[in-house]
Amino acid sequence: MSATNPARAVISWSAQEWIREYIRTKRQAEIVYQDPSGQMVVVHEVLHDILSRAGHDFLVLGTGKVLGVERVLLIDGQELTKQ
């Protein structure tokens, strides 16, 4: 996924299942995402929740940071929007 290609703003059902497993077990994940300026950021965080608002999904990290799913590229090497 590149910054010029529009991304899905909704997580597929199969991706939601494996993300909910991370949330349930409180397992730390390596999350790669693009910040608002387009820079790649890598963090090691616990996933806290998935939120859906107005047809858009968000991931809530353990630190409270909220990421729109279109910015999340990888979770532990798996492409979030390709599921």
TALIN-V961810 format. One record per residue. N is the residue number from 0. PSI is psi in whole degrees, 0 to 359 (999 if undefined). Layout:
n psi
N PSI
N PSI
//
This chain:
n psi
0 136
1 169
2 339
3 344
4 129
5 143
6 161
7 141
8 6
9 137
10 134
11 160
12 317
13 321
14 322
15 322
16 311
17 331
18 319
19 331
20 319
21 316
22 313
23 318
24 352
25 34
26 135
27 143
28 152
29 120
30 126
31 124
32 167
33 131
34 173
35 335
36 0
37 0
38 142
39 134
40 136
41 125
42 155
43 107
44 161
45 135
46 130
47 322
48 165
49 129
50 144
51 124
52 125
53 45
54 18
55 135
56 148
57 147
58 135
59 123
60 165
61 334
62 354
63 352
64 137
65 127
66 129
67 137
68 338
69 342
70 341
71 122
72 311
73 146
74 114
75 43
76 355
77 133
78 122
79 314
80 0
81 3
82 999
//
